[in-house]
Amino acid sequence: MSNPTTRRERRLSTGAPISDLQGPVGPGFSRPKHKRTFTGFGAGEIKSVEASIPEAQRAAWKKFQPKEFATPEEFESEVVRHVETTLARSMFNCDETAAYAATSLALRDRLIMEWNQTQQRHTFADNKRIYYLSLEFLMGRALDNAMLNVGKKEVAKEGLLDLGFRIEDIISQEHDAALGNGGLGRLAACFLDSMASLNYPAWGYGLRYRYGIFKQEIVDGYQVEVPDYWLDFNPWEFPRHDIVVDIQFFGHVRKYEDDDGKPISVWEGGEIVKAVAYDVPIPGFKTATTNNLRLWSSKAASGEFDFQKFNSGDYESAVAETQRAETISAVLYPNDNLERGKELRLKQQYFWVAASLYDIVRRFKKSKRPWNEFPDQVAIQLNDTHPTLAIVELQRILIDLEKLEWDEAWSIVTKTFGYTNHTVLPEALEKWSVPLMQNLLPRHLLIIYEINLYFLQSVERKFPKDRDLLGRVSIIEESQPKMVRMAFLAIVGSHKVNGVAELHSDLIKSTIFKDFVKVFGPDKFTNVTNGITPRRWLHQANPRLSELIASKTGGLGYLKDLNILNELEKYADDKEFKKEWAEIKYANKVRLAKHIKETTGVTVNPAALFDIQVKRIHEYKRQQMNIFGVIHRYLTIKAMTPEEKKKLAPRVSIFGGKAAPGYWMAKTIIHLINSVGAVVNNDKDVGDLLKVIFVEDYNVSKAEIIVPASDISEHISTAGTEASGTSNMKFVLNGGLIIGTCDGANIEITREIGESNIFLFGNLAEEVEDLRHTHNYGEHIIDPALLQVFAEIRKNTFGDAESFTALVSAIEDHGDYYLVSDDFNSYIQTQALVDEAYKNQDEWITKTILSVARMGFFSSDRCINEYAESIWNTEPLNPEEDKSKKL
């Protein structure tokens, strides 16, 4: 009789890997079973598992694999099945919300099949993957995008019509995913679309915010922030409750030497928060590649609540740990005006990068490759400074957990990361106080000091006589308290640093990072001018224009090669083409006018010139200059004779965008815009000659209505402050012209479309510093036309003048940092040129056609190919080249 304490292995049934079970499972047996790992099998393992499955089982599996719908009838069958079984509804209570849910689920089922095959293909190929780390992914609505990318919108349209629904009504049921705020997040979304469409093996990593930044409501002219709970029903995400990562905060570092005398550091104590993965499929356009966006959600390590405390009646503290943990992924950019807000933001950033790196490292380790091959398999791109702690975290993993030598680990780290900078504004470059980091991430602070020492020693060897240089490039700023400069850490820890427009890339090299150019040489710094995906920003947002372009360029091929737009140039003087072009623009303006009427109650004339500025509200973007210009126009109209009024082109000035909750000046700009609108829109002397509209809660879906309706759009940042801008590209691609400064990508747009098709004004970037110096130390003369505007504000014409004192005072008394007064006269004169040009509609339409025809450069596909070639050193993996067998 066998000894019951002796463990013996049972024979394997399928050759699947054995799990590491602890303790006896039955009397004298440990039972091997298939164990799914965090990131699936490696390439070698999956082949052996497949080979071990009997042929009959494989045949049965293949026979009953779900098929993708191809016809309206098959689509209807899927929708009805989901209504009846997934949603437990019927024909009698299937409203538009349920129809949206069922349509999304039918599309999602189809995406899942391609998604699974894509991941399997990438695993088999075992080649380099791109990991894009961004704190924001401003995705917009997913249903319309998914239907267009897989080429099934017409099928769905017909199928829904048979079932009694209009596809437009169904699409409008979807909430925008509240995962971002501005251009940074929208760029990340465009990049995900391009990486999938170009068949690059890539994953996005972000945070799954429960509330996003906030939903904006305008109450009595003021911005009011309310929670944007967008997750009440989200069919586009897959909870991965089996993919959970423990993330540590606080605690202390214990140091000792091992038996060989090697110093060891162990991070102990503190608290643990769990990161749970949620996956979102990202379909490519007209390709079988569907990539993955993995978002992390935070939850307490101890479960839902402390049962002992609950039983003893201490209900509040029973759930305190859960609430504290869940706060991490609750809101995008918590207000960091307070110290606790700063801690939460830093917690958020570490939580996200630590979970992501755990995932990336686990996936790499499946390949059984040596660590020095990590940079050959992994490219991590940091979208701005928010994910910079990933550099420190990877170093910690390699030296503390994997026991690599410091120099070897650091060499791997610096070859892995690339850093995209998005700003030249010093105040926007993140810094964290040393005491805060010491408390929250004690081990990481020690590693940052080590990185800094290692770096400064190399600088000192190179420039032994330049002591000041060490202070200027140090990652630690010697202030009170000391600060960790995240942008400096990102530069030191990356092998490439790129700006996002030519001017911006030149400026970062000559201003904020010029010392690093001296240290590392110019080759470390490069430029990748931003782009946009034409799939969403033309094909989806402006379907009639997309169809017209396709009819003249031989189909939709231009959506994969935007340079094909060049073929439109030959139609720039074609009467019939121009007529249809103008009709499409007018129809888009009617659609926007309808939205304005429904949301604000104001009636606007679609024949008027639509002048649009929609973007994050910020002093450097100068919405204040725009609204001062509107007041100037209003005063000019009021002073006109009836005859003069007849000659003026009517105009609708449209604003939109959110101000950060703690940014009081930006909120004041919103208040002034709404106050001016309240006066102007009700002034019978002015009538249709001028209307002022603020579009509430601007987001991607609203942009898809606004952008195609633009005649002129405003990109008027102080020269040298806007890194690139991408809304300028969207407006021009949709047949709108630009009034703008020589800033960001405006410069490259001008070069592509021609100076005669853009309205440029204002001082140049190289003049800005001298002007600011003159304001503060010389004579500061305010433009007379602007003084007239200020006088009108002070008369309480637009409500209580006290409310707007800060806006006026910033220009008159505090140095006019953003040069509103210096550029105001040039701005007003250029707006007069816009008025004049708009009167000649025939010539205006020619300008818009030529502009669209020359926008091929600004595709995000071109950006991704540039990143792949010059930064990531990686190749696409085309589905048709896949020779692997399917399970």
PyMOL commands that set and color helices and strands:
alter all, ss='L'
color gray80, all
select helices_A, chain A and resi 43-52+55-63+72-86+96-125+143-149+153-162+167-171+183-197+307-311+315-318+320-329+339-366+371-377+389-401+406-416+426-428+434-440+442-462+467-473+486-492+502-510+514-520+522-524+534-540+543-553+556-559+562-571+575-600+619-621+623-638+642-647+664-680+687-689+700-709+727-733+746-753+755-757+765-777+784-794+801-812+820-839+841-853+856-858+860-872+879-881
alter helices_A, ss='H'
color red, helices_A
select strands_A, chain A and resi 8-9+29-30+129-133+202-207+215-219+222-226+238-249+252-257+263-268+271-283+290-300+378-383+417-420+431-433+476-477+483-485+496-499+525-527+609-614+651-656+690-695+712-715+737-740+759-760
alter strands_A, ss='S'
color yellow, strands_A
deselect
rebuild
show_as cartoon
